[in-house]
Amino acid sequence: MSEIDVPESHPRYQSLLTRHRIEAGVDRGITSRQGLIAEGRGEAFDYLLGERTTPDADDAARAAAALLLLAERPVLSVNGNVAALVPGETVDLAAAVAADIEVNLFNRTDDRMRAIAAHLREHGADEAGVEIRGLDADARVPGLDHERAKVDADGIGGADVVVVPLEDGDRAEALTAMGKAEIVIDLNPLSRSAQTATVPIVDNVIRAVPNVTDHARDLSGASRAEREALLQEFDAAAALTAAENAIRSGDLR
Ligand code: PTJ
């Protein structure tokens, strides 16, 4: 048995675990109620994908790992859904690629910012030497007129590569305009964020984050040239088309 009293062999195990984590996130003041709706939207795409990491999503995860290892100042952006679904896994990824984590919320409140930072610390951020940012909010992303514009100057503000999971919005485009590269994790290949990403990963964040970590560990001994070659070979437009085709031909059973 696991945290949801359902055996891991249950055919809907992953989906039930995901729902449970989101519900618990809302109860703890980490996830917004809109996060429940966002989860439902994601689940529909995941259902059509067969709730699996496709080979194309796996290639994207490897390219993302290469990009993070090439980065000088990588930052993983975390919202209320990501904090509820993959807190420990996000800390593990940050540690594997020497990234900071920054809490960045669409429905920003001081209470939620603090609750999420505390939740990430409970999942080992301090022990792993991972910095949790976002509370200073002493810089702005130009061109955004909502709360996601608030960033830390020494976090997302100064980053060269930003991981943007689970967000159908205009921030990825605004970050590109600032000269940053983005890795977007989103189950909808047509979301605005996925469409503008340097590396879009069309996969459930619950599978994608640990997968990028595995690739990063695997690439830890690779040379700069090898990492650059991986990135060069990656074709974002082709990856998005492959994901869309997989979803459109997906099975509804
Ligand atoms: O915590 P906050 O205040 O920052 O708010 C976070 C949410 C997620 C509520 C907010 O960003 C939002 O409303 O997002 P959207 O516009 O619903 O976009 C969420 C995107 O993530 C959609 O394209 C979904 O398909 C996708 N998605 C949902 N669940 C998952 C997912 N992608 C990957 N893994 C998931 N588990």
Residues whose N, C-alpha, C, O or C-beta is under 5 A from the ligand:
A	BS01	PTJ	S32 Q34 G35 A38 E39 R41 G42 N79 G80 N81 N104 L105 F106 N107 R108 L166 E167 D168 I185 D186 L187 N188 S191 D203 N204 V205
